[in-house]
Amino acid sequence: MRIKIIKTNFTYKQPLIPLDPNKVDTIFIHHPAAVTAMPEQIHQWHLEKGWNGFGYNEYIRKDGTVYIGRGDNVGAQMANYNSKSYGICLEGNYDIEDAPSDELINIVAERVVEAQKRLYKATNVLPHFAKFNTSCPGKNFPMLKLYKAINKIKLNEDVIIVKDDRFEKLEQKVSDLDKKVTQLTEIMSILDEKVTNRFKGL
């Protein structure tokens, strides 16, 4: 699949710092939590957060175009782990949108494999929420499908060591936690109603 790649030319507040390939061990997958977002918009959002500018190493739009953001420089996409990771973001909000198409997942997979050729110790490919308190890249993002796509196209069978069952266990924990939160919300609602009714009788 031929992918259109565009190198961005953003102005950063401070010079970018090159990543050390010997230290990068993880590629994180993100979404911007926005159904539609131009790279320029994200750059502005990140500046408004007080960051140096566009934080992702790469950004993939829904039309399949790949934008190289910080590239092989330290990003701003994983707090306290930026110098050890590489962030690839796919346009969309997959907490509210359906999963991205197989074609887009394949493009993400190709970019992961391409990054691993340069960052040879990046043996882990993880969703943002695996190391940070967030839902990113969204509850509907198909990480298992991404892993399978990566395994299908990778050139070196030892490049990626993330196992499907590892993510399944993590996914199950998230699902169980969601159920507990829902149950707690229902209990609080019932208690709130009982308290309200009791005070009405005073």
N, C-alpha and C positions, 0 to 999 in steps of 0.2 A: 504493500500500500504506500503510495507516494503521499507524503505529508508536507503541507506548506508550513515553513518555519520562518518566523519574522523575529529579528533581533530588535528589541526595544532600545530606545535611546533616552531613557529617563534621566533627569537631573537629580542626583541625590545630594542630601545635605552634607554628607561626609563621604570621602572616598571609600569604595567597597574593598573588603578584605578577602583575598583568595581563600578558598577552602583548601584544607590539607587533606589530600586523598588518603593519607595514612590514618586519619582520625574519623572520617565520615563512615559510619556503620549502618545508617538507616535512611531509607527514603520514605518520607511521609506523604500520604495522600490527603488532599484537602478539597473543600468546596468553599466559595466565598459567601455562601448563605444568601445569595442574590440570584434570582432567576435569570437576570440578564446583567452583565457587567463588563464594560469595556476595560481593557488594561489601564487606560488613562484614569478611569474612575477609581479603580483600586489603588493606583498610585496616590491619588489625592486623598482617599480614605486613610491610607496608611500614614501619609504625612500629617493628617489631622489627628492621628493617634499619638503623634510625637515621635514616630519612627523615622528612619532615614529615608524612607520612600518605599516603593513597591517591594513587598516582602518575599514573594514566592520566587523560587529559582526558575520555575516554568509555569506557564498558564495556558490551558487549552480551552478554546472557545467551543461552543456547541456545533459550529460548522467544521470543526476538526483542525482549525488553524492553531498552530503552536506558537506562543510568544515566549521568547527567552527573556526572562526578567533579570534576576540577579545572576543567573547562569551558575558558573562554577565559583561563585563568591558566597560568602556567608550571608544567609538570608535572615528574614525576620518572620518565621513561620512556625517555630517551635520553641517556646520560652525555655531558657536555660539549656537548650540543646542545639542551637542554631549552628554552632561550629562543627557539630558532629553529624549533621543531617542535611538532606536535600529535599526540598518541598515541591511537589507537583500538584497543581490545583486545577480542577475541572470546573468550568463555568456551570452555575446552577445552584439550586437550593434543594438538596435531596432529602431534606426533612419533610418537605411538602410536595415535591415533584416525584414522579415515577422514576425508576432507575434509568440511567443513561443507556443509550442504544449499544448494541454489541460492537458496532463500528467505533464508537467513542471509547469504549472500554479497551478495544484493541489498540487504539492510538495511545491511550495512557500506558498500556503494557509495553508498547514499542519504545516509548520515552523512558520508561523505567529501565528496560534492558540497555538502552543506549547510554543512560547515565551510569549504569553499573560497569560499563566498559571502561569508563574514565575513573569512577570511584569504586575501585575493585574490592574494597572492604565493606561496601554498603550491602551487606547480606540480608538485612531485614527490610521488608516492605510492610509498613503498618499504617492503619488509619490514624488520623490525628488524635482521636479519642483514646487510643491505646496508651498514651502517655500524658494526656492532659484532660482536664475536666471540661469536656465539650462533646457535642454530638457529631461534630465534623468528621468525615465528609457527608454526614446525613444518614439517618436510619434506613433509607432506601438505597443507599449506595451498595452495589453488589461486590464486596471485597472478594468473596469466594470465586466469583466469575473472573475478577481481575487476576487472582493468583493462577487460575487455570490458563488464562491467556498468556501470562508471563511465562509459565512453564512450557507452553506450546512453542513460543518463539525464541526463548533464550538460547544462546549459543553454547554456554557452558552449564552443564547440569548442576554444578556446584555453586553457581552464582547466587542463588536464592535459597535460603534454608527455612523460610517461613512455611509452616505446614498448615494445611486446611483445617485439621482438627484443632489446632491452637486457636485459630480465629473463631471456630465454631463454639469453643468453650467460652471465649470472650463474649461472643455474640449472645450466648445463652445467659451469661451473667447480666448483661445489659437488659435482656428481655425480662429476666426475673426481677430486676430492680425496677423496671417500668411497671410491672404488675403490682409490686409492693407499694409503689408511689400511688398508683391508681386506687388500690385498696385503702391506703391511708387517707387519701382525699375523700373517698366515699364515707369513711368513718367520721372524719372531721365534719363533713356536711351533715351527717345524721345528728352528731352531737350539737352542732350549731343550731340545727332546727329544734332540738329538744330544749336547749337553753332559751331560745327565742320564745318558744311556746310557754315555758315555765314563767318567764318574766311577764308575758302577756296576762297571766292569771293573777299577778300581784296587784 
